[in-house]
C-alpha cells in the first residue's frame, strides 16, 4: 500500500492551543509551531514546510502493511457519502455533494479532489461541530506557506472584505476564519482501529447548525419546533418549563461560540420581619460571592437555615482567553436557588438574542442595550468575540436580494410580512366548550406547518407535532399562536397564514431541501399553520384554591365585589388590572345597578380574550333583555400606574389580586394614583395573606406540585411564581391605613377564605376604601395630565349596537 503524505499538521493544528491563547481565535498560528517542533525531531520525522506534511523517517514494518491492506474494503463503487459543499464565493449556493470514500485509498485524497487542491497535505481539518457525539467537521484548503505570515495576527473582521478567498459561511459556522472553499462532512477513523466511519451530512443538518448558533435557535431545536417555539421571556417553574433549561442553553451557547463556561455566583438574602410596606422582604442581605467550578457549577451558601431565605444569581461570561465580556448582576430575588440561576441565565440569553438581531450596533448602542437588560457588557471584548456575526450581517445585507433563498442570519424580524393575528378575526372551528386559557395555564396543542405557494397550488409539510405543551404568558411560543390560543377552548381548531421567516429556518426544518428550494425560488410562498387545542391545565394557584376552598377563592372575591356594588348602589365600575376579564364577565352575568363598566390592563392578549367573552355575552344579553342595565363597556390597554382623566370619579374601583404582581414601589404608586387622582367613591383591593401560605403549602396538592429533583429545604414560598411580593396582615394594614389617611378615605379590612379572628386570618385579605367627602381630596404632588393615557382596545355601546 502506498504510504501517503501524512496530514498530521492538519490533525494537530487544533491540539496545541495551550501553547498560545491566540490560537483559539486563529488556528493558523498552530501550523508553524508544529512544523518547527517536527524539525527538531529530524531523527524520527521528515518535514516538508512547503507542502505541509510530516511523515515517518522509517517506513512502517513490512508485516504491518499487508494487515492494513487486508482491513481495507475491496469495494470500489460503494454508496456515496453525502456532504455539504460551502463555496467562499457569495455568488454560489451551498449545495450537497456525494463522495465515494469506500475505495482503496486515503479518504482525505477524495476530499482534496473535491476542494480542488493538490493532495491531502493541503487539507485542514477543524474540530468537531455540532453535538458532542458528532464527527462532523469542516475540511478546507490550507493557505500557501508564503501566506502564513500575513494571517498570523488575530482575525480582524474589518479586513475580511478585502480578502476574496474569505469564506464567511464556513467561518460563521466554525467560529474561526476559513479561507477558500470548504466541505462539511462526517468522516473519522474509529478509535484504535483502521475502520473508516462515515455518515451523511445533509443541507438540513447544515442549516440546523447555523440555527443553533442563535440563543433562540438553541431553544427551538431543543423543542423540535422551529416555527412555533420562541425563547421564553420568563422562567416560571421547572415543572412548567419545556425544552432545555436556560442554564443548559447558556452553557451550550458558550460552547458553540468558543467561550469559557459561564460562571454562576449565587447571592443568598436573609429575610427579616419588616415594620411596614414598600420595602423588600429581604432588606438585610448576606451577600456571598463565589467562583464556580469548571463546567459552570453553581456556588452558594446559606448562612442561617432558621431564617426565610431568598436567592439571586450573578453570571459572568469570559472569552477563552479569560477576558470578561459580560456580567449580569443580581436584581430579582427568588425563593429557590435553582429558580434564581435559571432566571438569571434566561436574562443573559435574552440580551444575547437581542444583540444577534442587530449585531452591527455601535459601542454606545451596545452599552445602552446592556443597561436596558441589566447586563454590564464589556463592549470592546464583546464585539471582538462576535465579530463574525457582524461580517455575516453585512454580507447578507448586500446579497440577500440576489437569490430568493439566500440566508438571512441577522434575525431582524423572525417573521417578515407577518399577517397580524392580533388584529384579525380568526375563523375558529368547533364548538366553544369550557373555559378560555389565560396567563399561567399549561396548554397542549397539536399543529402542522406547511410551506404554501402563491394561490395554494403547492404545499410542503415543514413541521408537525401531535402534542406540544407550553405555558400561556411565558412567551414560549411566537406571539400570534398564543393570541389565537387565548381565543379557543379545548377541542377547537384554527388555521391561519403567516409571511416567510428567514430561509435558513425553513431549510433547517425541511426533510426535502431540494423540493423546498425549488418551491422558494419559483414562486412567492407563505406559511400555513393548522392548530388544534387539545387540553388546558389551570395554574397551580387556581387548582389549589378550587381544591381547598368552596367556592374557590376567585369566585369568593368576585362575590365580595358584587356585594360592595349592591351596598353602595354603584352605577359605574373600573376594574384595575382586569386581566382576561373574569370579574367583568361575572358582572355581565349578574343583575346589578351597574350601567358603565371599564377594564384596564397592560396585557393586550388578556384584553383580547376578555373582549371576545364580553362581546359574546353582551350580544346574547341584549337579544334576551333589550333593556339590560349595562349601557357601556370599554377595555383599555395601559398601566394602572398611569392616570387617564376620562376615568376619574367612578362609583367603585376594584383591584383584585393584582398588586402582588407588581414591584412593591409600583404597588405603592398605584395606591397614590388610584386614591389621589382616579378618586373613586369606593375602592376594593385584595391581595394574598402571606401568613396563610404555611397552611396552603402543607396540603397534599402543594406537595404533589414540588419538583422531585428539588433538594432545597421547603420554605414558606409565594403562591405564584409571578408574585413580586406577598404582604402579611400587618404590612397590608400599614399600607392601606397610610393611603386612607393621606387622601381622606376611611378603610375597613375583611377577606375571603378563612374565618374572621381565627389565625392566621383570611387567605385573601381585602381593604375597602370609602371616600369621606363628596369632593375628592386630590394630591397636587402627583402628575395629573389630562390627555388620554390609555388606548381603547374594545368598546360596546348599547346606544349604537
Secondary structure, DSSP 8 states (H G I E B T S, - for coil): -------HHHHHTTT-GGG-GGGGT-TTHHHHHHHHHHHTTTTTEEEETTTTEEEESS---HHHHHHHHHHS---SS---EEEEEE-S-TTS--EEEEE---SSS-HHHHHHHHHT-SSGGGEEE----SSTT--EEEEEE---GGGHHHH-S---GGGGGG-TTB-HHHHHHHTS--BS-EEEEEEEE-TTS--EEEE---HHHHHHHHHTTSHHHHHHHHHT-TTTB---S----TTT--SS-HHHHHHHHHHHTTB---EEEEEEEE----SSSSS-TT-EEE-------TTT-EE---S-TTS-EEEEEEEEEEBTT--EEEEE---S-BSSHHHHHHHHHHHHHHHHHHHHHSTT--HHHHHHHHHHTTEEE-HHHHHHHTHHHHHHHHHHHHHTTTSTT---TT-S-TTTT---STTS---EES---S----TT-EEEEEEEEEEEEGGG--EEEEEEEEEEEEETTTT-B-HHHHHHHTT--TT-EEEEEE----HHHHHHH-S-HHHHHHHHHHS-EEEEEEEEEEEEE--HHHHHHHHHSSS-HHHHHHHHHHHHHHHHT-SEEEEET-TTTHHHHHHHHS--S--EEEEEES-HHHHHHHHHHHHHHHHHHHHH-TT-S--EEEEEES-TTS--GGGTT-SEEEEES-GGGS-HHHHHHHHHHIIIII--SEEEEEEEBGGGHHHHTTSHHHHHHS-TT--S------SSTT-S--B-HHHHHHHHHHHHHHTTEEEEEEEESS-TTSTT--SEEEEEEEESSSS----TTS----S--SEEEEEEETTT-
